[in-house]
């Protein structure tokens, strides 16, 4: 008999949800984490009274009531609405693209005028069936908006020309012919009060966790401890990159603590010109309410500049490059994974797929249900 029913590799959302479900079913669980903290990339740390999103902005949004009810067991959510601003060489535009954006760009007033303008520019570009990201973007929002608000930002983010990127990357782009600045078309939205780390800590309360533990370096000994492994790390790393590494985009964050009470007046500002080296600036205090009333005596704010980069071994993997070559390679890794006895692969890195938080949670609940009901 082994000491634990499940060894869970990674304390991010997938691993933590599975752990919570397993414990609720009376299973013995050990969680291990390579980093020195729990919560994976949703980790938030309190600094100067501000919850700082250490691995980029995370705004919870979902239309899945089951997932919403689930997370509300572990945190109370505020009413934060994601309304980013685009800065193109000092010109400010509303995101998502909506009537405020169209009015500022073209001085149009009605939805009909905005649609006509987009259709004119699509016809001028001669696009019928979009073959790449550039053509898809122009057919959705016209050439002017593509040139100012999409092209530079996207090329910085992906490190590739928009003509060389697949159209599906931008197909979900929110475009609205209303005066609605809410980026996410989601019924439920917000940020956990007290931060994501507190939410995850509540989720895995009472479960044994070992930090600073690298599963792949100690695999042989750790595997002896449990009947089954839930692995949420990179799938290619699990197999020691035997088919070569999958490609990712990585992100570097430059955090600054400033002795002012307000740097940019919004949680997220995207810098859409090609020349500005960072893609966006996050001002963390604006994810919460009442922060504009605080710190009048001792003004303070914390910002993070985000720089996108090509991933290399040793970097933190963020966005999978789901092109044909990498998708084919992932399929081969998946075939290897399917042959692994007593190992379940789950989450963004193990499935080589960019997931929103609610989808990761839904997947983990589904996998746990299937596994724990057997």
C-alpha positions as a Markdown table, in Angstrom:
| # | Residue | x | y | z |
|---|---|---|---|---|
| 1 | Unk | 0.0 | 0.0 | 0.0 |
| 2 | Unk | 1.3 | 3.4 | -1.0 |
| 3 | Unk | 1.1 | 6.4 | 1.4 |
| 4 | Unk | -1.1 | 8.6 | -0.8 |
| 5 | Unk | -3.9 | 7.9 | -3.3 |
| 6 | Unk | -2.8 | 10.9 | -5.5 |
| 7 | Unk | 0.4 | 12.8 | -6.0 |
| 8 | Unk | -0.5 | 16.1 | -7.7 |
| 9 | Unk | 2.3 | 17.8 | -9.5 |
| 10 | Unk | 1.6 | 21.6 | -9.5 |
| 11 | Unk | -0.6 | 23.8 | -7.3 |
| 12 | Unk | -2.2 | 25.8 | -10.1 |
| 13 | Unk | -5.9 | 25.7 | -10.8 |
| 14 | Unk | -6.1 | 22.3 | -12.4 |
| 15 | Unk | -4.1 | 20.6 | -9.6 |
| 16 | Unk | -5.8 | 22.4 | -6.8 |
| 17 | Unk | -9.3 | 21.7 | -8.1 |
| 18 | Unk | -8.5 | 18.0 | -8.5 |
| 19 | Unk | -6.9 | 17.9 | -5.0 |
| 20 | Unk | -10.0 | 19.6 | -3.4 |
| 21 | Unk | -12.3 | 17.1 | -5.1 |
| 22 | Unk | -10.2 | 14.1 | -4.2 |
| 23 | Unk | -10.0 | 15.2 | -0.5 |
| 24 | Unk | -13.7 | 15.7 | -0.4 |
| 25 | Unk | -14.0 | 12.0 | -1.5 |
| 26 | Unk | -11.8 | 10.9 | 1.4 |
| 27 | Unk | -8.7 | 10.4 | -0.7 |
| 28 | Unk | -5.1 | 11.0 | 0.7 |
| 29 | Unk | -3.4 | 13.6 | -1.4 |
| 30 | Unk | 0.1 | 15.0 | -1.6 |
| 31 | Unk | 0.7 | 18.2 | -3.7 |
| 32 | Unk | 4.2 | 19.2 | -4.8 |
| 33 | Unk | 5.2 | 22.5 | -6.3 |
| 34 | Unk | 8.5 | 23.5 | -8.0 |
| 35 | Unk | 8.1 | 27.2 | -7.0 |
| 36 | Unk | 8.3 | 28.6 | -3.5 |
| 37 | Unk | 4.5 | 29.4 | -3.5 |
| 38 | Unk | 1.2 | 27.9 | -4.3 |
| 39 | Unk | -1.4 | 28.9 | -7.0 |
| 40 | Unk | 0.7 | 28.6 | -10.1 |
| 41 | Unk | 0.3 | 31.5 | -12.5 |
| 42 | Unk | -2.7 | 33.0 | -10.7 |
| 43 | Unk | -0.4 | 33.7 | -7.7 |
| 44 | Unk | -1.0 | 37.1 | -6.1 |
| 45 | Unk | 1.2 | 38.7 | -3.5 |
| 46 | Unk | 0.3 | 41.6 | -1.2 |
| 47 | Unk | 2.7 | 44.5 | -1.5 |
| 48 | Unk | 2.1 | 47.9 | 0.0 |
| 49 | Unk | -1.6 | 46.9 | 0.6 |
| 50 | Unk | -2.0 | 46.0 | -3.1 |
| 51 | Unk | -2.5 | 42.5 | -4.5 |
| 52 | Unk | 0.0 | 42.1 | -7.3 |
| 53 | Unk | -0.6 | 39.6 | -10.1 |
| 54 | Unk | 2.9 | 38.3 | -10.3 |
| 55 | Unk | 2.4 | 36.4 | -13.6 |
| 56 | Unk | 0.2 | 38.8 | -15.4 |
| 57 | Unk | -3.3 | 40.0 | -15.1 |
| 58 | Unk | -5.9 | 37.3 | -14.2 |
| 59 | Unk | -9.6 | 38.4 | -14.4 |
| 60 | Unk | -12.0 | 35.7 | -13.7 |
| 61 | Unk | -14.9 | 35.5 | -16.2 |
| 62 | Unk | -17.3 | 32.7 | -17.1 |
| 63 | Unk | -20.8 | 31.9 | -18.4 |
| 64 | Unk | -20.6 | 28.5 | -16.6 |
| 65 | Unk | -22.8 | 28.8 | -13.5 |
| 66 | Unk | -21.5 | 25.5 | -12.1 |
| 67 | Unk | -17.9 | 26.8 | -12.2 |
| 68 | Unk | -19.0 | 30.2 | -10.8 |
| 69 | Unk | -20.8 | 28.5 | -7.9 |
| 70 | Unk | -17.8 | 26.3 | -7.3 |
| 71 | Unk | -15.2 | 29.1 | -7.0 |
| 72 | Unk | -17.5 | 31.1 | -4.8 |
| 73 | Unk | -17.2 | 28.4 | -2.2 |
| 74 | Unk | -13.6 | 29.6 | -1.7 |
| 75 | Unk | -13.7 | 33.3 | -2.3 |
| 76 | Unk | -16.0 | 36.3 | -2.5 |
| 77 | Unk | -15.5 | 38.1 | -5.9 |
| 78 | Unk | -15.7 | 41.8 | -6.4 |
| 79 | Unk | -17.5 | 43.3 | -9.4 |
| 80 | Unk | -14.4 | 44.2 | -11.5 |
| 81 | Unk | -15.1 | 44.7 | -15.2 |
| 82 | Unk | -12.3 | 44.4 | -17.6 |
| 83 | Unk | -12.2 | 47.6 | -19.8 |
| 84 | Unk | -8.6 | 47.9 | -21.2 |
| 85 | Unk | -7.4 | 51.0 | -23.0 |
| 86 | Unk | -5.3 | 51.0 | -26.1 |
| 87 | Unk | -2.5 | 53.6 | -26.4 |
| 88 | Unk | -1.3 | 54.2 | -29.9 |
| 89 | Unk | 1.5 | 56.8 | -29.8 |
| 90 | Unk | -0.5 | 58.8 | -27.2 |
| 91 | Unk | -3.9 | 58.4 | -28.8 |
| 92 | Unk | -6.2 | 56.5 | -26.5 |
| 93 | Unk | -8.9 | 54.1 | -27.7 |
| 94 | Unk | -11.5 | 51.9 | -26.0 |
| 95 | Unk | -11.1 | 48.1 | -25.9 |
| 96 | Unk | -12.9 | 45.9 | -26.9 |
| 97 | Unk | -13.5 | 47.5 | -30.2 |
| 98 | Unk | -16.9 | 49.2 | -29.9 |
| 99 | Unk | -18.7 | 52.4 | -30.8 |
| 100 | Unk | -16.4 | 54.5 | -28.7 |
| 101 | Unk | -13.4 | 53.1 | -30.7 |
| 102 | Unk | -15.2 | 53.7 | -34.1 |
| 103 | Unk | -16.2 | 57.2 | -33.1 |
| 104 | Unk | -12.7 | 58.2 | -32.1 |
| 105 | Unk | -11.1 | 56.5 | -35.2 |
| 106 | Unk | -13.6 | 57.6 | -37.9 |
| 107 | Unk | -15.9 | 60.2 | -36.2 |
| 108 | Unk | -18.9 | 57.9 | -37.0 |
| 109 | Unk | -21.9 | 58.1 | -34.7 |
| 110 | Unk | -24.2 | 55.2 | -35.6 |
| 111 | Unk | -23.6 | 51.5 | -35.8 |
| 112 | Unk | -24.7 | 51.6 | -39.5 |
| 113 | Unk | -21.9 | 54.1 | -40.3 |
| 114 | Unk | -19.3 | 52.0 | -38.4 |
| 115 | Unk | -20.3 | 48.8 | -40.3 |
| 116 | Unk | -20.2 | 50.7 | -43.7 |
| 117 | Unk | -16.7 | 51.9 | -42.9 |
| 118 | Unk | -15.5 | 48.4 | -42.0 |
| 119 | Unk | -17.1 | 46.9 | -45.1 |
| 120 | Unk | -15.5 | 49.6 | -47.4 |
| 121 | Unk | -12.0 | 48.9 | -46.0 |
| 122 | Unk | -12.5 | 45.1 | -46.3 |
| 123 | Unk | -13.5 | 45.5 | -50.0 |
| 124 | Unk | -10.6 | 47.9 | -50.6 |
| 125 | Unk | -8.3 | 45.2 | -49.3 |
| 126 | Unk | -9.9 | 42.6 | -51.6 |
| 127 | Unk | -10.5 | 40.1 | -48.8 |
| 128 | Unk | -13.1 | 37.4 | -49.3 |
| 129 | Unk | -11.7 | 34.3 | -47.4 |
| 130 | Unk | -9.2 | 35.5 | -44.7 |
| 131 | Unk | -6.1 | 33.3 | -45.0 |
| 132 | Unk | -4.0 | 34.8 | -42.1 |
| 133 | Unk | -4.3 | 36.9 | -39.1 |
| 134 | Unk | -3.9 | 40.2 | -41.0 |
| 135 | Unk | -6.7 | 39.4 | -43.4 |
| 136 | Unk | -9.0 | 38.2 | -40.6 |
| 137 | Unk | -8.4 | 41.4 | -38.6 |
| 138 | Unk | -9.1 | 43.7 | -41.5 |
| 139 | Unk | -12.3 | 41.8 | -42.4 |
| 140 | Unk | -13.5 | 42.2 | -38.8 |
| 141 | Unk | -12.6 | 45.8 | -38.0 |
| 142 | Unk | -11.1 | 47.4 | -41.1 |
| 143 | Unk | -7.6 | 48.5 | -42.1 |
| 144 | Unk | -7.3 | 51.6 | -39.9 |
| 145 | Unk | -8.0 | 49.8 | -36.7 |
| 146 | Unk | -5.9 | 46.9 | -37.8 |
| 147 | Unk | -2.9 | 49.2 | -38.5 |
| 148 | Unk | -3.1 | 51.2 | -35.3 |
| 149 | Unk | -4.5 | 48.9 | -32.7 |
| 150 | Unk | -3.8 | 45.3 | -33.8 |
| 151 | Unk | -0.7 | 44.9 | -36.0 |
| 152 | Unk | 2.0 | 46.3 | -33.7 |
| 153 | Unk | 0.7 | 44.7 | -30.5 |
| 154 | Unk | 0.2 | 41.3 | -32.1 |
| 155 | Unk | 3.6 | 41.2 | -33.7 |
| 156 | Unk | 5.2 | 42.1 | -30.4 |
| 157 | Unk | 3.2 | 39.5 | -28.6 |
| 158 | Unk | 3.9 | 36.6 | -31.0 |
| 159 | Unk | 7.3 | 37.7 | -32.5 |
| 160 | Unk | 6.0 | 37.0 | -36.0 |
| 161 | Unk | 4.5 | 39.0 | -38.9 |
| 162 | Unk | 0.7 | 39.1 | -38.8 |
| 163 | Unk | 0.7 | 37.6 | -42.3 |
| 164 | Unk | 2.5 | 34.5 | -40.9 |
| 165 | Unk | 0.0 | 34.0 | -38.1 |
| 166 | Unk | -3.1 | 31.8 | -38.4 |
| 167 | Unk | -6.4 | 33.6 | -38.6 |
| 168 | Unk | -8.0 | 31.7 | -35.8 |
| 169 | Unk | -5.9 | 33.6 | -33.2 |
| 170 | Unk | -8.0 | 36.7 | -33.7 |
| 171 | Unk | -11.3 | 35.2 | -34.6 |
| 172 | Unk | -12.6 | 35.5 | -31.1 |
| 173 | Unk | -11.8 | 39.2 | -31.0 |
| 174 | Unk | -14.7 | 41.1 | -29.4 |
| 175 | Unk | -16.2 | 43.6 | -31.8 |
| 176 | Unk | -19.4 | 45.4 | -30.7 |
| 177 | Unk | -21.6 | 47.9 | -32.3 |
| 178 | Unk | -22.7 | 49.2 | -28.9 |
| 179 | Unk | -21.2 | 51.6 | -26.4 |
| 180 | Unk | -20.0 | 48.7 | -24.2 |
| 181 | Unk | -16.5 | 48.7 | -22.7 |
| 182 | Unk | -16.8 | 45.3 | -21.0 |
| 183 | Unk | -14.1 | 43.2 | -22.7 |
| 184 | Unk | -15.5 | 39.8 | -21.7 |
| 185 | Unk | -18.9 | 38.7 | -22.9 |
| 186 | Unk | -19.5 | 36.8 | -19.6 |
| 187 | Unk | -22.4 | 36.7 | -17.2 |
| 188 | Unk | -20.1 | 36.3 | -14.1 |
| 189 | Unk | -16.9 | 38.3 | -13.7 |
| 190 | Unk | -14.6 | 39.6 | -11.0 |
| 191 | Unk | -11.5 | 39.2 | -8.9 |
| 192 | Unk | -11.4 | 37.2 | -5.7 |
| 193 | Unk | -11.3 | 39.6 | -2.7 |
| 194 | Unk | -8.1 | 38.9 | -0.8 |
| 195 | Unk | -6.4 | 37.7 | -4.0 |
| 196 | Unk | -6.1 | 34.4 | -5.9 |
| 197 | Unk | -3.5 | 33.0 | -3.6 |
| 198 | Unk | -6.0 | 33.1 | -0.7 |
| 199 | Unk | -8.7 | 31.5 | -2.9 |
| 200 | Unk | -6.4 | 28.6 | -3.8 |
| 201 | Unk | -5.2 | 28.3 | -0.2 |
| 202 | Unk | -8.9 | 27.9 | 0.8 |
| 203 | Unk | -9.4 | 25.3 | -1.9 |
| 204 | Unk | -6.5 | 23.1 | -0.8 |
| 205 | Unk | -6.9 | 23.7 | 3.0 |
| 206 | Unk | -5.9 | 20.6 | 4.9 |
| 207 | Unk | -4.0 | 19.0 | 2.1 |
| 208 | Unk | -0.3 | 18.3 | 2.4 |
| 209 | Unk | 1.8 | 20.6 | 0.1 |
| 210 | Unk | 5.6 | 20.4 | -0.5 |
| 211 | Unk | 7.1 | 23.6 | -2.1 |
| 212 | Unk | 10.4 | 23.9 | -3.8 |
| 213 | Unk | 10.1 | 20.3 | -5.0 |
| 214 | Unk | 10.9 | 19.5 | -8.6 |
| 215 | Unk | 9.0 | 16.4 | -9.6 |
| 216 | Unk | 11.0 | 15.6 | -12.7 |
| 217 | Unk | 14.3 | 15.7 | -10.7 |
| 218 | Unk | 12.9 | 13.4 | -8.0 |
| 219 | Unk | 10.4 | 11.4 | -10.1 |
| 220 | Unk | 11.5 | 7.9 | -9.1 |
| 221 | Unk | 11.2 | 8.5 | -5.4 |
| 222 | Unk | 8.0 | 10.6 | -5.6 |
| 223 | Unk | 6.2 | 8.1 | -7.8 |
| 224 | Unk | 6.7 | 5.5 | -5.1 |
| 225 | Unk | 4.6 | 7.6 | -2.7 |
| 226 | Unk | 1.2 | 7.4 | -4.5 |
| 227 | Unk | -1.1 | 5.1 | -6.5 |
| 228 | Unk | -1.6 | 7.7 | -9.2 |
| 229 | Unk | 0.0 | 11.0 | -10.4 |
| 230 | Unk | -1.9 | 14.0 | -11.6 |
| 231 | Unk | 0.7 | 15.9 | -13.8 |
| 232 | Unk | 0.1 | 19.5 | -14.7 |
| 233 | Unk | 3.6 | 20.5 | -15.9 |
| 234 | Unk | 4.8 | 20.8 | -19.6 |
| 235 | Unk | 4.1 | 17.5 | -21.4 |
| 236 | Unk | 7.4 | 17.7 | -23.4 |
| 237 | Unk | 9.4 | 18.1 | -20.2 |
| 238 | Unk | 7.8 | 15.0 | -18.7 |
| 239 | Unk | 9.2 | 13.0 | -21.6 |
| 240 | Unk | 12.6 | 14.8 | -21.4 |
| 241 | Unk | 12.0 | 16.6 | -24.7 |
| 242 | Unk | 12.6 | 13.3 | -26.6 |
| 243 | Unk | 10.7 | 14.7 | -29.6 |
| 244 | Unk | 12.3 | 18.1 | -29.2 |
| 245 | Unk | 10.6 | 20.9 | -27.2 |
| 246 | Unk | 7.3 | 22.4 | -28.1 |
| 247 | Unk | 7.3 | 26.1 | -28.8 |
| 248 | Unk | 5.9 | 28.8 | -26.5 |
| 249 | Unk | 5.8 | 32.5 | -26.1 |
| 250 | Unk | 7.1 | 33.7 | -22.8 |
| 251 | Unk | 6.6 | 37.0 | -20.9 |
| 252 | Unk | 9.0 | 39.0 | -18.8 |
| 253 | Unk | 7.6 | 41.4 | -16.2 |
| 254 | Unk | 9.2 | 44.6 | -15.0 |
| 255 | Unk | 7.6 | 45.6 | -11.7 |
| 256 | Unk | 7.9 | 49.2 | -10.4 |
| 257 | Unk | 6.8 | 50.6 | -7.1 |
| 258 | Unk | 5.9 | 54.3 | -7.5 |
| 259 | Unk | 5.4 | 57.0 | -4.9 |
| 260 | Unk | 2.3 | 58.4 | -6.7 |
| 261 | Unk | -1.4 | 57.5 | -6.1 |
| 262 | Unk | -2.3 | 56.9 | -9.8 |
| 263 | Unk | -0.1 | 56.1 | -12.7 |
| 264 | Unk | -2.5 | 55.4 | -15.6 |
| 265 | Unk | -6.0 | 55.4 | -14.2 |
| 266 | Unk | -6.8 | 51.9 | -15.4 |
| 267 | Unk | -5.9 | 48.3 | -14.6 |
| 268 | Unk | -4.6 | 47.6 | -18.1 |
| 269 | Unk | -3.3 | 49.8 | -20.9 |
| 270 | Unk | -2.1 | 48.1 | -24.2 |
| 271 | Unk | 0.6 | 49.8 | -26.1 |
| 272 | Unk | -0.2 | 49.0 | -29.7 |
| 273 | Unk | 2.6 | 50.7 | -31.7 |
| 274 | Unk | 5.5 | 48.5 | -32.8 |
| 275 | Unk | 8.2 | 50.8 | -31.3 |
| 276 | Unk | 7.2 | 50.6 | -27.6 |
| 277 | Unk | 9.0 | 47.5 | -26.4 |
| 278 | Unk | 6.4 | 46.3 | -23.9 |
| 279 | Unk | 2.9 | 45.1 | -24.9 |
| 280 | Unk | 1.1 | 46.5 | -21.9 |
| 281 | Unk | 1.3 | 48.1 | -18.4 |
| 282 | Unk | -0.8 | 46.7 | -15.6 |
| 283 | Unk | -1.6 | 49.0 | -12.6 |
| 284 | Unk | -2.5 | 46.4 | -10.0 |
| 285 | Unk | -4.5 | 48.6 | -7.6 |
| 286 | Unk | -7.3 | 49.2 | -10.1 |
| 287 | Unk | -8.3 | 45.5 | -9.9 |
| 288 | Unk | -9.8 | 46.4 | -6.5 |
| 289 | Unk | -12.3 | 49.0 | -5.4 |
| 290 | Unk | -11.7 | 51.9 | -3.0 |
| 291 | Unk | -8.0 | 52.1 | -3.8 |
| 292 | Unk | -8.4 | 55.6 | -5.2 |
| 293 | Unk | -9.5 | 56.7 | -1.7 |
| 294 | Unk | -6.5 | 55.0 | 0.0 |
| 295 | Unk | -2.9 | 56.2 | 0.3 |
| 296 | Unk | -3.6 | 60.0 | 0.1 |
| 297 | Unk | -1.1 | 60.5 | 2.9 |
| 298 | Unk | 1.4 | 58.1 | 1.5 |
| 299 | Unk | 0.8 | 57.9 | -2.2 |
| 300 | Unk | 1.7 | 54.5 | -3.7 |
| 301 | Unk | 1.0 | 52.3 | -6.7 |
| 302 | Unk | 2.6 | 49.3 | -8.4 |
| 303 | Unk | 2.9 | 48.8 | -12.1 |
| 304 | Unk | 4.1 | 45.9 | -14.2 |
| 305 | Unk | 5.4 | 46.3 | -17.8 |
| 306 | Unk | 5.0 | 43.1 | -19.9 |
| 307 | Unk | 7.6 | 42.2 | -22.5 |
| 308 | Unk | 6.8 | 39.3 | -24.8 |
| 309 | Unk | 9.7 | 37.0 | -25.9 |
| 310 | Unk | 10.5 | 33.8 | -27.7 |
| 311 | Unk | 10.6 | 30.9 | -25.1 |
| 312 | Unk | 13.8 | 28.9 | -24.5 |
| 313 | Unk | 14.5 | 26.1 | -22.1 |
| 314 | Unk | 14.6 | 27.5 | -18.6 |
| 315 | Unk | 12.1 | 30.3 | -19.3 |
| 316 | Unk | 8.5 | 30.3 | -18.0 |
| 317 | Unk | 6.2 | 28.9 | -20.8 |
| 318 | Unk | 3.0 | 31.0 | -21.2 |
| 319 | Unk | 1.3 | 30.8 | -24.6 |
| 320 | Unk | 1.5 | 27.6 | -26.7 |
| 321 | Unk | 2.4 | 28.3 | -30.4 |
| 322 | Unk | -0.5 | 26.2 | -31.8 |
| 323 | Unk | 0.7 | 26.2 | -35.4 |
| 324 | Unk | 0.6 | 23.1 | -37.6 |
| 325 | Unk | 4.2 | 22.0 | -36.7 |
| 326 | Unk | 3.7 | 22.2 | -33.0 |
| 327 | Unk | 0.2 | 20.7 | -33.0 |
| 328 | Unk | 1.6 | 17.7 | -34.8 |
| 329 | Unk | 4.4 | 17.4 | -32.3 |
| 330 | Unk | 1.9 | 17.7 | -29.4 |
| 331 | Unk | -0.1 | 14.9 | -30.9 |
| 332 | Unk | 2.9 | 12.6 | -30.8 |
| 333 | Unk | 3.6 | 13.6 | -27.1 |
| 334 | Unk | -0.1 | 12.9 | -26.4 |
| 335 | Unk | 0.3 | 9.4 | -27.8 |
| 336 | Unk | 3.2 | 8.8 | -25.4 |
| 337 | Unk | 1.1 | 10.3 | -22.5 |
| 338 | Unk | -1.8 | 8.0 | -23.2 |
| 339 | Unk | 0.5 | 5.0 | -22.7 |
| 340 | Unk | 1.7 | 6.1 | -19.2 |
| 341 | Unk | 0.1 | 4.0 | -16.6 |
| 342 | Unk | -1.4 | 5.7 | -13.6 |
| 343 | Unk | -0.7 | 9.2 | -14.8 |
| 344 | Unk | -3.3 | 11.8 | -15.7 |
| 345 | Unk | -2.1 | 14.8 | -17.7 |
| 346 | Unk | -4.2 | 18.0 | -17.2 |
| 347 | Unk | -4.1 | 21.7 | -17.5 |
| 348 | Unk | -2.6 | 24.3 | -19.8 |
| 349 | Unk | 1.0 | 23.0 | -20.0 |
| 350 | Unk | 0.2 | 19.3 | -19.9 |
| 351 | Unk | -2.4 | 19.7 | -22.7 |
| 352 | Unk | -0.4 | 22.4 | -24.7 |
| 353 | Unk | -3.5 | 24.6 | -24.9 |
| 354 | Unk | -4.2 | 28.1 | -23.8 |
| 355 | Unk | -7.1 | 27.9 | -21.4 |
| 356 | Unk | -9.1 | 30.6 | -19.7 |
| 357 | Unk | -9.4 | 30.0 | -15.9 |
| 358 | Unk | -13.0 | 28.8 | -16.0 |
| 359 | Unk | -12.2 | 26.2 | -18.6 |
| 360 | Unk | -9.3 | 24.8 | -16.6 |
| 361 | Unk | -11.6 | 24.5 | -13.6 |
| 362 | Unk | -14.4 | 22.9 | -15.6 |
| 363 | Unk | -11.9 | 20.4 | -17.1 |
| 364 | Unk | -10.5 | 19.6 | -13.6 |
| 365 | Unk | -14.0 | 19.0 | -12.2 |
| 366 | Unk | -14.8 | 16.8 | -15.1 |
| 367 | Unk | -11.6 | 14.7 | -14.9 |
| 368 | Unk | -12.0 | 14.4 | -11.1 |
| 369 | Unk | -15.6 | 13.3 | -11.5 |
| 370 | Unk | -14.7 | 10.6 | -14.0 |
| 371 | Unk | -11.7 | 9.5 | -12.0 |
| 372 | Unk | -13.2 | 9.5 | -8.5 |
| 373 | Unk | -16.5 | 7.8 | -9.4 |
| 374 | Unk | -14.7 | 4.7 | -10.7 |
